[in-house]
Amino acid sequence: MSFSSVHAHLTLLALLSATTFYCFYKSRRLRNLKLTTLTLNPNPNPNPKILFLSETGTSKTLANRLHRFLTLNDVVVDLIDGRNYEPEDLPKETLILIVASTWEDGKPSSAYRFFADWLAESSEDFRVGSLLLSKCRFAVFGVGSGAYGENFNAVGKDIGKRMKALGAAELIPLWEGDVDGGDVDGVFDQWCGKVVGLLKGEGDGVVVGDLENGDDAECGVLSSDEEESDEEEEAESEIVDLEDIAGKAPSRKSVTTVKESNGKLNGKKEMVTPVIRANLVKQGYKIIGSHSGVKICRWTKSQLRGRGGCYKHSFYGIESHRCMEATPSLACANKCVFCWRHHTNPVAKSWQWEMDDPLEIVNSAIEQHTNMIKQMKGVPGVTLERLNEGFTPRHCALSLVGEPIMYPEINTLVDELHKRRISTFLVTNAQFPEKIKALRPITQLYVSVDAGTKDSLKAIDRPLFGDFWERFIDSLTSLKEKHQRTVYRLTLVKGWNAEEVDAYYNLFSLGEPDFIEIKGVTYCGSTATSKLTMENVPWHADVRAFSEALALKSQGEYEVACEHVHSCCVLLAKTKKFKIDGQWYTWIDYEKFHDLVASGSTFDSKDYMAATPSWAVYGAEEGGFDPAQLRYRKERHHKSTRKESG
C-alpha cells in the first residue's frame, strides 16, 4: 500500500471520528438544554392555580366555591378563567386544579379551544416529549350531562389524559359531575375535601361545609359582602338555568333530608328532582306526579279578561280561555338555544324514569288548571260567564315544555283527553320518528322545524342524538302517513336561520304538511345557555317577508292564509285542500272532530275543517285580532335600540 493511500485513509478516519464526536457532543448539549428548559421548572409561578373552562357558568361557579374553600383552609391560590390563560406557562406551574365543562360534540366551547388544542398538540408532538410538565401536579373535575352518552365529560377526561402524557402528576383521579342526573354540589364538595386533604397531608380529606350559607363549625363564615358579591357575579337572570344550578341548590343539610327520594322512586329514577322541581315551581309550573306539569298561559288570562286570544284562536278557532297548557314529559332530547323554559327541564334520549298513570295525569292536570283559573276571579275584565267557561277546558296544548311524545303512554293520555271532548295540539321536536308513526289521531300534530340544514339544526337545537339529522328527516317523512292535520312549526332567529328560504322549502315535500306556522323567536332574556339578544328577534315585517318568499317558492302549493301580528306569527296553508272558492277553511270544527274520533272510523283533516273569519285572514285590517275582544295596549316607557326592517 502506498504512503499516499495510507495518508488518505487516516485523514478519512480522523474526519469521521471528529464528525462522530461533534454529533455526540451536539446531541448531549441539545438534550441537556431541552431538559433544562422543560423540566427544571425555571421561574416557577409562585401560587397554585384554579383554572375553569365554563360556557354556561357552572364550572365558573364551582371554581369560585373551590377558591373560597381553599382560602378558608389557608391555601393561597389564583383563580383564572381558562380563556385568559397562556398554556405556554404550564411548564412553570407546580399545582393546577381544573374545573372543565364539556360543550357540544365532546369539546369545550370555542373560547377554550386554544387551551385544549395546545394540550392535544403538545402531547402528540415528539419534539416536546413526556417531561414537559414533570414538575406539575394537577387534578380535574369534569362537568357535563350524562344524557350525551359517550361524550359525557369528554373534555375533563381529555385534559387529564394530555396532562399525564406531558409528565404531570395526577393528584387525584378525575371526578365527574352530571348536571342532569346527579348531585353536582355534593360530588364537588367531596372532591374539594379530597384535594385539600391531600394538599395538607390529610389523606382522608377535609370536610367541606356549606359554602353557600356559611358553616362556621367546619370551614368558617363568609362575610355578607362576599356573599352579595358572589350572588351578583353568578346570577345573570332571576330564573335559574338547569346548567347553572351548581351553587344554587339546597344546602347539603337540606339535601340530606330528601336524599332517599332524590332521584329514586320505587327503585327507579325520578325525572323531577327537588332542585328541578324548585326551579320549575318558581316559574309558575304546577308539577304533576313525578314527570308531568301544567301552567296557565298568559293568553288564557288575556281572553278571560276579554283582551284577545292567542294565534291559535286566530288560525284555528280555539277558545284561549278554555285552553290548558300541559305536558306528560318534562324531559326533552334537545337543548335549543331559544328554549323559552330556560332549560330547567331534564334531557335524555329515552324514557328512563318512574312512569305515572295517564288517567291520574289528566285528572290532576285539569284540577290544577281549574285551581289556577279560580285565581282569576275578581281580576278586572273577567266576567262570570268567561270564568265558568274557563273551568271546563276544551283544548289541551301538549307543548308546555319537554317532549310529550317521549311519554310511553302518550296514546292513552290523548284518548283520555278526547273522551272529555278536549282537543289536542301536540308538538314534537322531530327526534322520535317511531313515536310519530305510532301516534293515534291528534286534533293537530306539530313538528318543530327549527332549521333547514343539518349544520343550522345542530347549532340551534343542540340535540343529544348523534344521528339527529336522520331522525329529523324521518320525523318529517312520517307526517305523510298521518291523516289528521299536520303542521311544520318554524321559529325564525335572525342571524341563525332566517335566510334559509330554499333549504326550508326543500323540506316541504318530505312531510307535505297541511300548514306551516312561521313565528319570530320570543326573547326570554339572556341566560348563560343562550346568547340570543333582541337583535336576533325578527320584526313582524321580517316574518311576513319570509312567509311570502316561501309561499312564492312553492309555486301556489301553499299560500299565506292567516296572521297574528301580536304574536309575530304567520300561517301558510295548502291551497287545494283549505281554500275553497276563495274562502279559507283553516279553523276546526271541534265537535265534529270528537264525533269522528268516537266513531272509530277513518277520517282526514278535510272532514273537520271550518271557515276562517275575515278578521283572521292574512292582510286583514284587524291583523288577526278578534274584533269581539277589547284591544289593550301596554304603555312602553323604554327606548328600543332595534331598527325595524322593511
VENRANOR-V555343 format. One record per pair of residues at least 12 apart in sequence whose C-alpha atoms are under 6 Angstrom apart, sorted by the first residue. I is the first residue (numbers start at 1). J is the second residue. If there is no record, write none. Layout:
<<I/J> <I/J>>
This chain:
<<38/132> <39/132> <41/92> <44/92> <44/93> <45/92> <45/93> <47/77> <48/77> <48/95> <48/96> <49/77> <49/78> <49/96> <50/79> <50/96> <50/97> <50/98> <51/80> <51/81> <51/82> <51/98> <52/81> <52/82> <52/98> <52/99> <52/100> <53/82> <53/100> <53/101> <54/101> <56/528> <56/529> <57/244> <58/244> <58/246> <59/99> <83/111> <83/112> <91/133> <93/136> <94/135> <94/136> <94/137> <95/136> <95/137> <95/138> <96/138> <97/138> <97/139> <98/140> <99/140> <99/141> <99/142> <100/142> <100/143> <100/156> <101/142> <101/143> <101/144> <102/144> <102/153> <102/155> <106/151> <106/154> <107/155> <123/162> <123/165> <123/166> <130/165> <130/166> <130/167> <131/166> <131/167> <132/166> <133/166> <133/167> <133/168> <134/167> <134/168> <136/168> <137/168> <137/169> <137/170> <137/171> <138/170> <138/171> <139/170> <139/171> <139/172> <140/174> <141/174> <141/175> <141/176> <142/156> <142/176> <143/177> <144/178> <145/178> <145/179> <145/180> <146/178> <147/348> <148/464> <180/346> <185/246> <189/208> <193/205> <193/206> <193/207> <193/208> <241/342> <241/343> <241/344> <242/343> <242/344> <249/275> <268/353> <268/354> <269/353> <270/353> <270/354> <271/291> <271/353> <272/290> <272/291> <291/329> <291/330> <292/327> <292/328> <292/329> <292/330> <293/326> <293/327> <294/325> <294/326> <295/325> <300/320> <300/321> <303/321> <304/321> <304/382> <304/386> <305/381> <305/382> <306/629> <306/630> <307/629> <307/630> <307/631> <308/629> <311/564> <314/616> <314/624> <316/586> <316/587> <316/588> <317/587> <321/390> <322/390> <322/393> <322/394> <323/393> <323/395> <323/396> <324/396> <325/396> <325/397> <325/400> <326/398> <326/400> <327/398> <327/400> <327/404> <328/404> <329/402> <329/403> <329/404> <329/407> <330/345> <330/401> <330/402> <331/345> <331/346> <331/347> <331/402> <331/403> <332/347> <332/402> <332/403> <333/347> <333/348> <333/349> <333/464> <334/461> <334/462> <334/463> <334/464> <335/461> <335/462> <336/460> <336/461> <336/462> <337/460> <337/530> <340/524> <358/413> <370/391> <394/422> <395/422> <395/423> <396/423> <396/424> <397/425> <398/425> <398/426> <399/427> <423/443> <424/442> <424/443> <425/444> <426/445> <426/446> <427/446> <427/447> <428/447> <429/447> <429/448> <430/447> <430/472> <430/475> <431/471> <431/472> <433/474> <433/475> <444/485> <444/486> <445/486> <446/486> <446/487> <446/488> <447/488> <447/489> <448/489> <449/489> <449/490> <450/490> <450/491> <451/497> <452/503> <452/504> <476/510> <476/511> <477/510> <477/511> <479/511> <480/511> <483/604> <484/604> <484/605> <485/605> <486/513> <486/514> <487/513> <487/514> <487/515> <487/516> <488/516> <489/516> <489/517> <490/517> <490/518> <491/519> <491/520> <491/521> <492/520> <492/521> <493/521> <493/536> <494/536> <514/574> <515/572> <515/573> <516/571> <516/572> <517/570> <517/571> <518/569> <518/570> <519/568> <519/569> <520/538> <520/568> <521/537> <540/568> <557/574> <557/575> <558/572> <558/573> <558/574> <558/575> <559/572> <559/573> <560/572> <561/573> <561/617> <561/618> <562/616> <562/617> <562/618> <563/618> <563/624> <564/623> <564/624> <565/623> <584/612> <585/609> <585/610> <585/611> <585/612> <586/612> <587/609> <587/610> <587/611> <587/612> <588/608> <588/609> <588/610> <589/608> <589/609> <589/610> <592/608> <593/608>>
